[in-house]
Amino acid sequence: MKVQIYTDGSARGNPEGPGGYGAILEYVDTKGQLHTKELSQGYVKTTNNRMELMAAVAALEQLLRPCEVELYSDSQYLINAFNQHWIEGWIRRGWKRSGNEPVKNKAIWQRLLKAAEPHQVTWHWVKGHDGHPKNERCDQLATMAADSGELIEDDLGE
């Protein structure tokens, strides 16, 4: 199955303000019918980068069998980690960056790797706030979640 995923994260008062993520999953079934699912969640205190990662995690964790995934994000942090092979270096160095500093958001990166593992994921960067309809919708979902009264604690780990 081929799936398109669009993601975005948001944080108010970044870093360490309320935040949220938004994601859209789309696929066409064998009858040619388009199926769309929107996801979002708000957090009491978080960062933009954490929410960018969680949008991808949440979307990939929805997939119940191996899929060909085209994942679109306006986060260079997320996309470059895969396309420029940063993550491979971090793992090789024991989750250290090139300057021997610990990788931020390690637990979320590990959860993302686990969520992506059964799938063939192609990572695409899109320019944010540039009129891309799905990216704009994900931004709306993320900011609505961040501004909602239904925020949860960010206990996603370091």
Backbone as CSV, one residue per row, in Angstrom:
resi,resn,N_x,N_y,N_z,CA_x,CA_y,CA_z,C_x,C_y,C_z
1,MET,0.840,-1.172,0.000,0.000,0.000,0.000,0.890,1.242,0.000
2,LYS,0.478,2.227,-0.768,1.181,3.511,-0.827,0.412,4.531,-0.001
3,VAL,1.145,5.238,0.859,0.546,6.208,1.766,1.320,7.521,1.665
4,GLN,0.585,8.626,1.646,1.203,9.944,1.729,0.915,10.467,3.138
5,ILE,1.974,10.970,3.777,1.848,11.551,5.112,2.380,12.978,5.058
6,TYR,1.607,13.881,5.633,1.994,15.286,5.737,2.031,15.619,7.224
7,THR,3.059,16.335,7.675,3.210,16.588,9.100,3.641,18.023,9.377
8,ASP,3.325,18.473,10.591,3.832,19.762,11.065,3.764,19.783,12.583
9,GLY,4.639,20.578,13.175,4.662,20.770,14.612,4.638,22.248,14.930
10,SER,4.196,22.563,16.135,4.081,23.960,16.548,4.368,24.058,18.032
11,ALA,4.975,25.163,18.434,5.148,25.448,19.856,4.977,26.945,20.069
12,ARG,4.224,27.288,21.060,4.001,28.678,21.451,5.057,29.021,22.495
13,GLY,5.782,30.078,22.291,6.818,30.426,23.249,7.991,29.464,23.181
14,ASN,8.252,28.941,21.995,9.338,27.972,21.786,10.654,28.576,22.258
15,PRO,11.481,27.914,23.040,11.229,26.568,23.553,10.441,26.596,24.868
16,GLU,9.856,25.493,25.154,9.219,25.239,26.449,7.900,25.953,26.672
17,GLY,7.125,26.125,25.635,5.764,26.615,25.800,4.808,25.510,25.394
18,PRO,3.509,25.784,25.365,2.570,24.780,24.867,2.819,24.546,23.378
19,GLY,2.521,23.351,22.937,2.737,23.020,21.534,1.819,21.918,21.077
20,GLY,1.946,21.580,19.819,1.119,20.512,19.273,1.646,20.049,17.930
21,TYR,1.101,18.942,17.482,1.443,18.441,16.154,0.174,18.205,15.364
22,GLY,0.334,18.181,14.054,-0.748,17.832,13.145,-0.201,16.935,12.059
23,ALA,-0.992,15.976,11.643,-0.586,15.060,10.574,-1.805,14.657,9.755
24,ILE,-1.559,14.413,8.489,-2.586,13.918,7.576,-2.036,12.671,6.900
25,LEU,-2.815,11.613,6.915,-2.479,10.384,6.196,-3.480,10.228,5.062
26,GLU,-2.977,9.874,3.876,-3.845,9.650,2.724,-3.414,8.394,1.979
27,TYR,-4.411,7.634,1.539,-4.125,6.516,0.647,-5.343,6.272,-0.236
28,VAL,-5.101,5.630,-1.349,-6.159,5.264,-2.283,-6.335,3.758,-2.189
29,ASP,-7.569,3.310,-1.933,-7.817,1.873,-1.810,-7.893,1.208,-3.181
30,THR,-8.088,-0.082,-3.187,-8.090,-0.852,-4.443,-9.242,-0.468,-5.365
31,LYS,-10.252,0.195,-4.833,-11.385,0.653,-5.644,-11.181,2.087,-6.141
32,GLY,-10.015,2.656,-5.831,-9.715,4.005,-6.284,-10.265,5.108,-5.396
33,GLN,-10.764,4.744,-4.208,-11.323,5.744,-3.300,-10.234,6.293,-2.386
34,LEU,-10.188,7.620,-2.259,-9.225,8.289,-1.401,-9.701,8.243,0.051
35,HIS,-8.795,7.849,0.933,-9.072,7.840,2.372,-8.115,8.823,3.041
36,THR,-8.640,9.632,3.943,-7.848,10.645,4.646,-8.115,10.546,6.132
37,LYS,-7.035,10.640,6.915,-7.161,10.662,8.373,-6.301,11.799,8.897
38,GLU,-6.878,12.613,9.775,-6.146,13.707,10.398,-5.870,13.365,11.854
39,LEU,-4.667,13.719,12.314,-4.250,13.480,13.690,-3.731,14.781,14.281
40,SER,-3.948,14.968,15.573,-3.343,16.106,16.267,-3.363,15.836,17.764
41,GLN,-2.435,16.496,18.458,-2.379,16.427,19.916,-1.623,17.643,20.410
42,GLY,-2.082,18.189,21.507,-1.419,19.318,22.126,-0.705,18.908,23.396
43,TYR,0.376,19.614,23.703,1.190,19.333,24.881,1.351,20.604,25.706
44,VAL,1.417,20.440,27.040,1.494,21.567,27.951,2.783,22.362,27.749
45,LYS,3.917,21.675,27.699,5.215,22.337,27.643,6.135,21.502,26.765
46,THR,6.545,22.061,25.629,7.328,21.284,24.676,8.119,22.234,23.786
47,THR,8.683,21.703,22.724,9.400,22.527,21.748,8.892,22.228,20.349
48,ASN,9.194,23.125,19.432,8.785,22.943,18.052,9.401,21.672,17.466
49,ASN,10.703,21.457,17.690,11.350,20.274,17.118,10.733,18.982,17.636
50,ARG,10.396,18.935,18.913,9.765,17.734,19.472,8.425,17.468,18.787
51,MET,7.679,18.521,18.524,6.373,18.354,17.887,6.511,17.973,16.415
52,GLU,7.533,18.490,15.743,7.786,18.075,14.353,8.035,16.568,14.303
53,LEU,8.839,16.071,15.230,9.136,14.639,15.289,7.892,13.834,15.656
54,MET,7.137,14.318,16.638,5.963,13.568,17.087,4.883,13.478,16.023
55,ALA,4.798,14.469,15.158,3.833,14.389,14.057,4.154,13.185,13.179
56,ALA,5.426,13.007,12.852,5.843,11.863,12.025,5.645,10.556,12.780
57,VAL,6.007,10.527,14.054,5.827,9.312,14.870,4.359,8.908,14.898
58,ALA,3.504,9.859,15.255,2.072,9.557,15.392,1.488,9.019,14.085
59,ALA,1.876,9.626,12.982,1.349,9.187,11.689,1.845,7.784,11.338
60,LEU,3.138,7.556,11.473,3.688,6.234,11.127,3.149,5.140,12.039
61,GLU,2.888,5.463,13.290,2.344,4.464,14.213,0.911,4.081,13.882
62,GLN,0.247,4.821,13.019,-1.111,4.476,12.581,-1.128,3.347,11.555
63,LEU,0.002,3.122,10.899,0.054,2.143,9.808,0.159,0.733,10.387
64,LEU,-0.763,-0.121,9.975,-0.864,-1.458,10.566,-0.113,-2.536,9.803
65,ARG,0.367,-2.211,8.614,1.168,-3.173,7.845,2.214,-2.390,7.060
66,PRO,3.256,-3.073,6.590,4.308,-2.357,5.850,3.739,-1.608,4.644
67,CYS,4.182,-0.376,4.482,3.688,0.487,3.413,4.845,1.210,2.738
68,GLU,4.587,1.665,1.519,5.465,2.622,0.853,4.946,3.992,1.256
69,VAL,5.790,4.752,1.953,5.358,6.020,2.526,6.128,7.173,1.894
70,GLU,5.397,8.179,1.488,5.968,9.455,1.079,5.620,10.413,2.210
71,LEU,6.619,10.824,2.994,6.373,11.687,4.142,6.881,13.086,3.837
72,TYR,6.002,14.080,4.021,6.287,15.475,3.707,6.281,16.302,4.991
73,SER,7.317,17.092,5.180,7.422,17.944,6.361,8.150,19.230,5.990
74,ASP,7.838,20.305,6.716,8.583,21.547,6.523,9.742,21.653,7.512
75,SER,9.997,20.581,8.244,11.078,20.567,9.233,12.370,20.031,8.617
76,GLN,13.326,20.920,8.417,14.621,20.454,7.919,15.308,19.574,8.953
77,TYR,15.063,19.834,10.227,15.593,19.005,11.311,15.199,17.541,11.092
78,LEU,13.934,17.296,10.815,13.434,15.943,10.580,13.941,15.379,9.259
79,ILE,13.725,16.083,8.184,14.033,15.566,6.853,15.537,15.372,6.664
80,ASN,16.351,16.339,7.082,17.803,16.214,6.909,18.398,15.101,7.749
81,ALA,17.791,14.802,8.879,18.303,13.708,9.703,18.332,12.403,8.917
82,PHE,17.380,12.220,8.018,17.333,11.012,7.194,18.039,11.211,5.855
83,ASN,17.700,12.281,5.149,18.244,12.470,3.803,19.722,12.817,3.785
84,GLN,20.221,13.453,4.840,21.648,13.757,4.922,22.378,12.786,5.857
85,HIS,21.658,11.750,6.273,22.232,10.632,7.043,22.789,11.040,8.402
86,TRP,22.268,12.128,8.971,22.704,12.531,10.304,22.442,11.424,11.307
87,ILE,21.257,10.824,11.197,20.832,9.846,12.199,21.759,8.636,12.232
88,GLU,22.262,8.247,11.068,23.194,7.124,11.017,24.468,7.452,11.792
89,GLY,24.961,8.679,11.650,26.140,9.117,12.397,25.874,9.183,13.890
90,TRP,24.692,9.675,14.264,24.355,9.745,15.684,24.372,8.356,16.312
91,ILE,23.779,7.395,15.619,23.723,6.026,16.140,25.131,5.450,16.232
92,ARG,25.904,5.651,15.186,27.287,5.131,15.148,28.121,5.697,16.303
93,ARG,27.851,6.949,16.663,28.601,7.608,17.740,27.919,7.468,19.095
94,GLY,26.970,6.545,19.229,26.294,6.347,20.511,25.378,7.500,20.882
95,TRP,24.629,7.999,19.904,23.695,9.097,20.066,24.397,10.392,20.497
96,LYS,25.556,10.604,19.867,26.302,11.853,20.046,26.361,12.553,18.708
97,ARG,26.330,13.890,18.754,26.519,14.682,17.539,28.005,14.734,17.223
98,SER,28.351,15.315,16.096,29.752,15.324,15.657,30.663,16.010,16.660
99,GLY,30.168,16.956,17.443,30.971,17.627,18.459,30.946,16.898,19.789
100,ASN,30.539,15.643,19.794,30.449,14.791,20.982,29.377,15.274,21.969
101,GLU,28.457,16.108,21.499,27.327,16.544,22.320,26.207,15.529,22.179
102,PRO,25.428,15.307,23.236,24.305,14.371,23.120,23.267,14.871,22.110
103,VAL,22.678,13.955,21.392,21.598,14.285,20.463,20.362,14.660,21.274
104,LYS,19.760,15.791,20.939,18.522,16.191,21.609,17.376,15.333,21.099
105,ASN,16.426,15.082,21.964,15.204,14.342,21.612,15.474,12.880,21.258
106,LYS,16.508,12.306,21.851,16.917,10.935,21.542,15.757,9.943,21.636
107,ALA,14.966,10.026,22.691,13.879,9.061,22.872,12.845,9.158,21.747
108,ILE,12.571,10.371,21.291,11.600,10.525,20.203,12.210,10.020,18.890
109,TRP,13.499,10.313,18.652,14.165,9.789,17.460,14.109,8.260,17.456
110,GLN,14.338,7.638,18.601,14.308,6.175,18.677,12.907,5.647,18.407
111,ARG,11.906,6.328,18.935,10.522,5.937,18.669,10.190,6.104,17.184
112,LEU,10.703,7.168,16.580,10.485,7.395,15.153,11.130,6.296,14.320
113,LEU,12.347,5.921,14.657,13.021,4.835,13.931,12.223,3.536,14.018
114,LYS,11.712,3.233,15.195,10.909,2.018,15.377,9.628,2.084,14.543
115,ALA,8.987,3.254,14.544,7.743,3.422,13.779,7.981,3.323,12.281
116,ALA,9.136,3.802,11.819,9.446,3.801,10.386,9.993,2.460,9.904
117,GLU,10.525,1.660,10.806,11.254,0.441,10.444,10.521,-0.505,9.481
118,PRO,9.244,-0.799,9.693,8.599,-1.753,8.780,8.248,-1.177,7.407
119,HIS,8.459,0.112,7.237,8.008,0.785,6.026,9.173,1.222,5.149
120,GLN,8.852,1.462,3.902,9.804,2.084,2.980,9.416,3.559,2.925
121,VAL,10.172,4.392,3.653,9.815,5.803,3.788,10.742,6.660,2.932
122,THR,10.138,7.528,2.144,10.866,8.559,1.420,10.515,9.878,2.091
123,TRP,11.553,10.612,2.485,11.401,11.843,3.266,11.507,13.052,2.339
124,HIS,10.478,13.916,2.361,10.425,15.084,1.480,10.294,16.360,2.304
125,TRP,11.110,17.354,1.965,10.977,18.661,2.595,10.095,19.542,1.724
126,VAL,9.159,20.251,2.368,8.350,21.267,1.685,8.548,22.580,2.422
127,LYS,8.560,23.668,1.691,8.715,24.975,2.315,7.463,25.291,3.126
128,GLY,7.662,25.641,4.388,6.536,25.937,5.265,5.895,27.273,4.953
129,HIS,4.612,27.358,5.210,3.846,28.598,5.059,4.015,29.183,3.656
130,ASP,4.006,28.292,2.676,4.202,28.697,1.288,3.008,28.302,0.420
131,GLY,1.876,28.084,1.048,0.666,27.799,0.293,0.444,26.332,-0.060
132,HIS,1.290,25.435,0.424,1.069,24.008,0.177,-0.154,23.584,0.999
133,PRO,-1.260,23.193,0.365,-2.514,22.969,1.094,-2.407,21.968,2.249
134,LYS,-1.718,20.865,2.055,-1.626,19.857,3.120,-0.729,20.352,4.257
135,ASN,0.353,21.054,3.916,1.223,21.611,4.955,0.474,22.679,5.748
136,GLU,-0.304,23.503,5.061,-1.089,24.532,5.744,-2.120,23.894,6.675
137,ARG,-2.741,22.814,6.229,-3.728,22.128,7.076,-3.050,21.508,8.297
138,CYS,-1.888,20.912,8.113,-1.156,20.350,9.257,-0.780,21.442,10.242
139,ASP,-0.393,22.608,9.734,-0.088,23.730,10.604,-1.323,24.135,11.402
140,GLN,-2.475,24.170,10.752,-3.727,24.486,11.457,-4.002,23.463,12.550
141,LEU,-3.853,22.185,12.219,-4.083,21.126,13.203,-3.144,21.271,14.394
142,ALA,-1.867,21.541,14.111,-0.866,21.667,15.173,-1.153,22.870,16.068
143,THR,-1.457,24.015,15.458,-1.690,25.214,16.267,-3.014,25.119,17.031
144,MET,-4.028,24.516,16.430,-5.289,24.315,17.154,-5.066,23.395,18.347
145,ALA,-4.274,22.363,18.168,-3.982,21.443,19.274,-3.210,22.161,20.376
146,ALA,-2.231,23.000,19.990,-1.441,23.745,20.973,-2.301,24.735,21.751
147,ASP,-3.317,25.280,21.088,-4.170,26.294,21.704,-5.396,25.697,22.397
148,SER,-5.569,24.398,22.284,-6.752,23.754,22.862,-6.613,23.647,24.380
149,GLY,-7.688,23.359,25.021,-7.654,23.125,26.464,-7.368,21.681,26.809
150,GLU,-7.064,20.879,25.796,-6.861,19.440,26.014,-5.394,19.075,25.817
151,LEU,-4.536,19.708,26.609,-3.095,19.484,26.500,-2.659,18.373,27.444
152,ILE,-1.707,17.586,27.001,-1.137,16.539,27.845,0.318,16.885,28.160
153,GLU,0.865,16.215,29.153,2.262,16.434,29.526,3.188,15.840,28.476
154,ASP,4.277,16.530,28.200,5.313,16.011,27.296,6.223,15.112,28.119
155,ASP,5.885,13.833,28.113,6.692,12.850,28.832,7.377,11.921,27.826
156,LEU,7.767,12.503,26.702,8.300,11.732,25.581,9.766,11.358,25.751
157,GLY,10.400,11.786,26.825,11.804,11.455,27.076,12.758,12.438,26.433
158,GLU,13.991,12.336,26.855,15.036,13.233,26.326,15.503,12.785,24.997
